[in-house]
């Protein structure tokens, strides 16, 4: 498709990039500029795009208005020993209506996915996650969505699509391609007990802030199984990321959110990544912009360390562990390459016996050995059946 609706990166930023050291990110990035137009995407693996849409960012008016400072700090960083080619496609302008902005983002992401290019999306309202998710309609596949946020953003199907209600639309709107939803870092006092119970009833995965902040490695299997990763910058504590009118005292620390971004990048399955609710007018000394630039850096760093273990290529590359439990057995597989773990689920589909492998941790293996089936196994088993 044609990307003519995209706005080029600001001329001042392009000029700034030309003055940076040759080893800098800005000097090694293919930038959409007014002078040179859109870059060639033939051998590009990742593409950055910002979306100037924040009209439905509840209580965060101005979100998505300005991404220049993020780009300034991103361009100044130094890439690692990376093999990937990266493009900055510029900005999707605010449409005449919010639906126009959603349509443009959906169309762009769908086209990038078909080219096997991973979009890195900067927003704008968190409701843009809905447009990101809808882009997978054209691929005709089920989708696992992982959100990093302090709120569920559930709302009701009757609510207008906003940053606080997009999840109900994802769950209910046809075509329904959602297989699993995981939320990392929710804070209980921001979510009603009815919402918490509903998430549990739907066999979705919800992880409290304290649960994952104390054991950050536990989020790796969650992100390993995701197709779409969506981060609300409000999930980071206000002292670390003030550029959000809804920022609160508690949340992830800067180094933790960067580690989460790296886990998302390492995942062989993650095919789109977004950071939302950035509002430049609330930033202090560009702190949030600098942090988001580093989050993008860590996501790209993770991508360059992917081990290509999904889907399994050959079981000879894995060590199998058989764990008897309740007159049954659960098979576990440990990668010889990365030491990561998977567990096998046997289920019935159309009267046929099938097998699925889902990511897990070494602790899940030990727990099963103690005759306790992990929650992740049960929830996936119920959905598959």
C-alpha positions as CSV (number, residue, x, y, z in Angstrom):
1,X,0.0,0.0,0.0
2,X,1.0,3.6,-0.3
3,X,2.2,5.4,2.8
4,X,1.7,8.9,1.4
5,X,-0.3,9.9,4.5
6,X,2.8,9.7,6.7
7,X,4.4,12.9,7.8
8,X,8.2,13.0,7.5
9,X,10.4,13.5,10.6
10,X,10.9,17.1,11.5
11,X,13.7,18.8,9.4
12,X,15.5,20.0,12.5
13,X,15.8,16.4,13.8
14,X,17.0,15.1,10.5
15,X,19.6,17.9,10.4
16,X,20.6,17.0,14.0
17,X,21.0,13.4,13.1
18,X,23.5,14.3,10.3
19,X,25.8,16.0,12.9
20,X,25.9,12.9,15.2
21,X,28.9,10.5,15.4
22,X,28.9,7.9,12.7
23,X,28.3,5.1,15.3
24,X,25.2,6.7,16.7
25,X,21.7,5.4,16.2
26,X,20.6,8.4,14.2
27,X,23.4,7.9,11.7
28,X,22.4,4.3,11.2
29,X,18.7,4.8,10.9
30,X,16.7,5.1,7.6
31,X,14.7,8.3,8.3
32,X,11.7,9.4,6.4
33,X,12.6,13.0,5.5
34,X,11.0,15.8,3.5
35,X,14.1,15.8,1.2
36,X,14.6,12.1,0.6
37,X,11.0,10.8,1.1
38,X,10.2,7.4,2.5
39,X,13.1,5.0,2.9
40,X,13.4,1.7,1.0
41,X,11.9,-1.1,3.2
42,X,13.1,-4.1,1.3
43,X,15.6,-5.3,3.9
44,X,14.2,-3.6,6.9
45,X,13.3,-5.6,10.0
46,X,11.9,-2.9,12.3
47,X,10.1,0.3,11.7
48,X,9.3,3.2,14.1
49,X,6.1,5.1,13.6
50,X,4.5,7.8,15.9
51,X,0.7,8.5,15.9
52,X,-0.5,12.0,16.5
53,X,-3.8,10.8,18.0
54,X,-4.8,11.3,21.6
55,X,-8.3,12.6,21.6
56,X,-9.6,9.6,23.4
57,X,-6.8,9.5,25.9
58,X,-9.0,10.0,29.0
59,X,-7.7,12.8,31.4
60,X,-4.5,13.0,29.3
61,X,-5.3,15.7,26.7
62,X,-2.3,16.4,24.6
63,X,-1.0,12.9,24.4
64,X,0.5,12.2,21.0
65,X,1.1,15.9,20.1
66,X,4.9,15.8,20.1
67,X,7.4,13.0,19.7
68,X,10.4,15.1,18.7
69,X,12.2,14.9,22.1
70,X,11.9,11.1,22.1
71,X,13.5,11.0,18.7
72,X,16.2,13.4,19.7
73,X,17.4,11.2,22.6
74,X,16.9,8.0,20.6
75,X,19.0,9.2,17.7
76,X,21.8,10.1,20.2
77,X,22.1,6.5,21.6
78,X,24.6,4.0,20.3
79,X,23.4,0.7,18.8
80,X,24.9,-2.5,20.0
81,X,26.4,-5.1,17.7
82,X,23.1,-5.4,15.8
83,X,22.4,-7.0,12.5
84,X,18.9,-5.4,12.0
85,X,18.1,-2.6,9.6
86,X,15.7,0.0,11.2
87,X,13.6,2.7,9.6
88,X,11.8,5.7,11.1
89,X,8.7,6.2,9.1
90,X,7.7,9.5,10.7
91,X,4.2,10.3,12.0
92,X,0.6,9.3,11.2
93,X,-1.2,12.6,11.4
94,X,-4.3,13.1,13.4
95,X,-7.3,12.1,11.2
96,X,-10.4,14.1,10.7
97,X,-12.0,11.6,13.2
98,X,-10.5,9.2,15.6
99,X,-11.7,6.3,13.4
100,X,-9.6,7.8,10.5
101,X,-6.5,7.6,12.7
102,X,-7.4,4.0,13.7
103,X,-7.8,3.1,10.1
104,X,-4.5,4.6,9.1
105,X,-2.6,2.8,11.9
106,X,-4.4,-0.5,11.2
107,X,-3.6,-0.3,7.5
108,X,0.1,0.6,8.1
109,X,0.7,-2.1,10.7
110,X,-1.1,-4.8,8.5
111,X,1.2,-3.9,5.6
112,X,4.3,-4.0,7.7
113,X,3.4,-7.3,9.2
114,X,2.9,-8.8,5.7
115,X,6.5,-7.6,4.9
116,X,7.7,-9.3,8.1
117,X,8.6,-5.8,9.5
118,X,8.0,-5.3,13.2
119,X,6.3,-1.9,13.9
120,X,7.4,0.0,17.0
121,X,4.5,2.3,17.7
122,X,4.6,5.6,19.7
123,X,1.3,7.0,20.9
124,X,-0.9,8.8,21.6
125,X,-3.9,7.3,23.4
126,X,-3.7,3.7,24.7
127,X,-6.9,3.1,22.6
128,X,-4.6,2.8,19.6
129,X,-3.9,-0.7,20.9
130,X,-7.3,-1.6,19.4
131,X,-6.1,-0.5,15.9
132,X,-2.9,-2.4,16.3
133,X,-4.8,-5.5,17.3
134,X,-7.2,-5.1,14.3
135,X,-4.3,-5.1,11.9
136,X,-4.0,-8.9,12.5
137,X,-7.4,-9.4,10.9
138,X,-5.7,-9.6,7.5
139,X,-3.4,-12.3,8.7
140,X,-6.3,-14.5,9.8
141,X,-4.6,-15.8,12.9
142,X,-5.4,-15.8,16.6
143,X,-3.6,-13.1,18.7
144,X,-2.1,-13.1,22.1
145,X,-2.1,-9.5,23.5
146,X,0.1,-8.5,26.5
147,X,-0.5,-5.1,28.1
148,X,1.7,-3.5,30.7
149,X,-0.6,-1.2,32.6
150,X,-1.9,-0.4,36.1
151,X,-5.5,-0.6,34.9
152,X,-7.4,-3.3,33.0
153,X,-9.1,-0.7,30.7
154,X,-12.0,-3.1,30.4
155,X,-15.0,-0.8,30.2
156,X,-18.2,-2.2,28.7
157,X,-19.2,-3.0,25.1
158,X,-21.6,0.0,25.2
159,X,-18.8,2.4,26.0
160,X,-17.2,4.6,23.4
161,X,-13.8,3.2,22.4
162,X,-11.3,5.1,24.6
163,X,-8.0,4.6,26.4
164,X,-10.0,3.2,29.4
165,X,-12.4,0.9,27.5
166,X,-10.5,-0.7,24.6
167,X,-10.2,-4.2,26.1
168,X,-14.0,-4.8,26.0
169,X,-14.0,-3.9,22.3
170,X,-11.1,-6.3,21.6
171,X,-12.8,-9.1,23.4
172,X,-16.3,-8.6,21.9
173,X,-15.9,-7.1,18.4
174,X,-15.9,-9.4,15.4
175,X,-13.8,-10.9,14.0
176,X,-12.8,-12.2,17.4
177,X,-9.2,-13.3,16.9
178,X,-8.1,-12.9,20.6
179,X,-6.8,-16.1,22.1
180,X,-5.2,-14.7,25.2
181,X,-4.9,-11.5,27.1
182,X,-2.3,-10.9,29.7
183,X,-1.8,-7.8,31.8
184,X,1.5,-7.1,33.6
185,X,1.7,-4.8,36.6
186,X,-1.9,-4.0,37.4
187,X,-2.6,-2.3,40.7
188,X,-5.5,-3.8,42.6
189,X,-7.0,-0.6,44.0
190,X,-7.4,0.8,40.5
191,X,-9.6,-2.1,39.4
192,X,-13.0,-3.2,40.7
193,X,-13.4,-6.7,42.1
194,X,-16.0,-7.4,39.4
195,X,-13.4,-6.6,36.7
196,X,-10.8,-8.8,38.5
197,X,-13.3,-11.7,38.7
198,X,-14.2,-11.2,35.0
199,X,-10.6,-11.4,33.9
200,X,-10.3,-14.7,35.9
201,X,-13.5,-16.0,34.4
202,X,-12.3,-15.4,30.9
203,X,-9.1,-17.4,31.7
204,X,-7.0,-14.4,31.0
205,X,-3.7,-13.8,32.9
206,X,-3.4,-10.9,35.4
207,X,-0.1,-10.2,37.3
208,X,0.0,-7.6,40.1
209,X,2.7,-5.0,40.2
210,X,4.2,-6.4,43.4
211,X,4.1,-9.9,42.1
212,X,6.2,-9.2,39.0
213,X,8.3,-6.3,40.3
214,X,9.8,-8.7,43.0
215,X,10.5,-11.4,40.3
216,X,11.0,-9.6,37.0
217,X,12.2,-12.8,35.3
218,X,8.6,-14.2,35.7
219,X,7.4,-11.9,32.9
220,X,9.6,-13.5,30.3
221,X,7.4,-16.5,29.5
222,X,4.4,-14.1,29.4
223,X,6.0,-12.0,26.7
224,X,7.5,-15.0,25.0
225,X,3.9,-16.1,24.1
226,X,2.7,-12.6,23.0
227,X,2.0,-11.3,19.4
228,X,1.2,-7.8,20.5
229,X,2.9,-5.9,23.4
230,X,1.3,-2.7,24.5
231,X,2.8,-0.5,27.2
232,X,1.0,2.4,28.9
233,X,3.8,4.7,30.1
234,X,1.5,5.3,33.1
235,X,2.6,1.8,34.3
236,X,5.9,3.5,35.3
237,X,6.0,5.4,38.6
238,X,5.5,9.1,38.3
239,X,8.9,10.0,39.7
240,X,10.5,8.1,36.8
241,X,8.0,9.0,34.0
242,X,6.0,12.2,34.7
243,X,4.9,12.8,31.1
244,X,1.4,11.5,31.6
245,X,-1.4,13.4,33.4
246,X,-2.6,10.0,34.9
247,X,0.9,9.1,36.3
248,X,0.7,7.7,39.9
249,X,3.3,7.2,42.7
250,X,3.6,3.5,42.4
251,X,4.7,1.6,39.3
252,X,7.7,0.1,37.6
253,X,11.1,1.6,37.9
254,X,12.9,2.8,34.8
255,X,15.3,-0.2,34.7
256,X,12.4,-2.6,35.2
257,X,10.4,-1.3,32.3
258,X,13.5,-1.4,30.1
259,X,14.0,-5.0,31.1
260,X,10.4,-5.7,30.1
261,X,11.0,-4.1,26.7
262,X,14.0,-6.3,26.2
263,X,12.1,-9.4,27.1
264,X,9.5,-8.4,24.5
265,X,12.2,-7.9,21.9
266,X,13.8,-11.3,22.7
267,X,10.5,-13.1,22.1
268,X,10.5,-14.9,18.8
269,X,6.7,-14.4,18.6
270,X,6.3,-10.7,19.3
271,X,5.5,-9.0,16.0
272,X,4.4,-5.5,17.1
273,X,5.4,-3.3,20.1
274,X,3.8,0.0,21.3
275,X,4.4,2.6,24.0
276,X,1.4,4.9,24.6
277,X,0.1,7.8,26.6
278,X,3.2,9.9,26.3
279,X,2.3,13.6,26.9
280,X,5.2,16.0,26.3
281,X,3.7,18.9,28.2
282,X,3.9,17.1,31.5
283,X,7.5,15.9,31.1
284,X,10.2,17.2,33.5
285,X,13.7,17.8,32.0
286,X,12.8,15.4,29.2
287,X,13.0,12.5,31.7
288,X,10.1,10.4,30.2
289,X,11.3,11.1,26.6
290,X,14.7,9.9,27.5
291,X,13.3,6.8,29.2
292,X,11.1,5.9,26.2
293,X,14.1,6.3,23.9
294,X,15.9,3.7,26.1
295,X,12.9,1.4,26.1
296,X,13.0,1.4,22.3
297,X,16.7,0.7,22.4
298,X,16.2,-2.2,24.7
299,X,13.4,-3.7,22.5
300,X,15.7,-3.5,19.5
301,X,18.6,-5.0,21.5
302,X,16.3,-7.9,22.5
303,X,15.3,-8.4,18.9
304,X,18.9,-8.7,17.8
305,X,19.4,-11.5,20.4
306,X,16.4,-13.6,19.3
307,X,17.2,-17.4,19.3
308,X,14.6,-18.4,16.8
309,X,13.0,-21.1,19.0
310,X,9.4,-20.4,18.0
311,X,8.0,-22.5,16.6
312,X,10.0,-25.5,17.5
313,X,12.3,-26.5,14.7
314,X,13.5,-29.9,16.0
315,X,12.9,-31.5,19.4
316,X,16.5,-32.7,19.3
317,X,17.5,-29.2,20.3
318,X,15.5,-29.6,23.6
319,X,15.8,-31.9,26.6
320,X,12.5,-33.5,27.5
321,X,11.3,-34.0,31.1
322,X,8.3,-36.2,31.9
323,X,6.4,-35.4,35.1
324,X,3.7,-37.8,36.3
325,X,0.8,-36.1,38.0
326,X,-2.8,-37.4,38.8
327,X,-2.4,-40.5,36.7
328,X,-1.3,-38.4,33.8
329,X,1.9,-36.9,32.6
330,X,3.0,-33.4,31.6
331,X,5.9,-33.1,29.3
332,X,8.4,-30.3,29.8
333,X,11.0,-29.2,27.3
334,X,14.2,-27.2,28.1
335,X,16.1,-25.5,25.3
336,X,19.7,-26.5,24.9
337,X,20.3,-23.1,23.3
338,X,18.7,-20.7,25.8
339,X,17.8,-22.8,28.8
340,X,14.2,-21.6,28.5
341,X,11.3,-23.9,29.3
342,X,8.0,-25.0,27.7
343,X,5.3,-27.3,28.8
344,X,3.0,-29.5,26.7
345,X,-0.8,-29.6,26.8
346,X,-2.7,-32.4,25.3
347,X,-6.3,-31.6,24.3
348,X,-9.3,-32.6,22.2
349,X,-10.3,-30.6,19.1
350,X,-13.0,-31.9,16.7
351,X,-12.6,-35.4,18.2
352,X,-8.8,-35.3,17.5
353,X,-6.1,-35.4,20.1
354,X,-3.7,-32.5,19.6
355,X,-0.7,-31.1,21.4
356,X,0.4,-27.5,22.2
357,X,3.5,-26.1,23.7
358,X,3.3,-23.0,25.9
359,X,6.2,-21.1,27.6
360,X,6.8,-21.7,31.3
361,X,9.5,-21.3,33.9
362,X,11.8,-23.7,35.7
363,X,9.6,-23.0,38.8
364,X,6.6,-24.3,36.9
365,X,8.5,-27.6,36.3
366,X,9.4,-27.8,40.0
367,X,5.8,-27.0,41.0
368,X,4.4,-29.8,38.8
369,X,6.9,-32.2,40.3
370,X,5.3,-31.3,43.7
371,X,2.0,-32.3,42.2
372,X,0.7,-28.8,41.6
373,X,-0.3,-28.0,38.1
374,X,0.6,-24.3,37.2
375,X,-2.2,-21.8,36.6
376,X,-0.9,-21.0,33.2
377,X,-1.3,-24.7,32.2
378,X,-4.9,-24.9,33.5
379,X,-6.0,-21.6,31.8
380,X,-4.6,-22.6,28.4
381,X,-6.1,-26.1,28.7
382,X,-9.6,-24.7,29.4
383,X,-9.3,-22.3,26.4
384,X,-8.1,-25.0,24.0
385,X,-10.9,-27.4,25.0
